[in-house]
Amino acid sequence: MTNAAIRQQLHQYIDLTDDKKIEALYTILQNDIDPQITYDERELNILHERAEKYLKGECKTFTVSESHNMIREQRN
C-alpha cells in the first residue's frame, strides 16, 4: 500500500470514528503532533541576545526570498 493510500485511509478513519478513539489516537501521537521544544540556559541567552539586537536594529535580517536564494547558492 502506498503512503498516499495509507494517508487516505487514516483521514477517512479519523473523520468517521468515535470521539473516544480520536482521544486515544491523539494521546499516542501527541508528542509527534505537538512537540515540546525545550532550550537550555545557554540557548535561551543566545535567543534573547539575538532578539535584543533585532529590536535595536543592530543585526542584518533577510527576507524569506533572500534566505532561499542564499541556500540555493550554497547548494551549487
Secondary structure, 3 states (H helix, E strand, C coil): CCHHHHHHHHHHHHHHCCHHHHHHHHHHHHHHHCCCCCCCHHHHHHHHHHHHHHHHCCCCCCCHHHHHHHHHHHHC
